[in-house]
């Protein structure tokens, strides 16, 4: 049996990437999630491993903004508890117009300081 190492060599040159999500909940809360199998420290924050996926971007007609969904498997309740706390604080402060956002980072798995992609999206209810 022969082994073809060309794919492994190509992968090592290009790098292996991890996706990080920062869910920003105004005024000051955030949830940090990674697609990696273990926690990742990035920019001083610990990103917890939770399975997530994205839907395909849906283009809208009639002047509506395009949309896509992020699905997070909230098996340990971290995101849900933060969202409930955010909603409670938002209602108490009257901050109905606060905008939540998600920042998606693509980082090198071996050196998370190497960001290859960063995009921020505002979330609608």
Buried (B, 14 or more C-beta within 10 A) or exposed (E): EEEEEEEEEEEEEEBEBBBBBBBBBBEEBBBBBBBBEEEBEBEEEEBBBBEBEEEEEEEEEEEEEEEEEBEBEBEEEBBEEBBEEBEEBBEEEEEEEBEBBBBBBBBBEEEBEEBEEEEEBEEEE
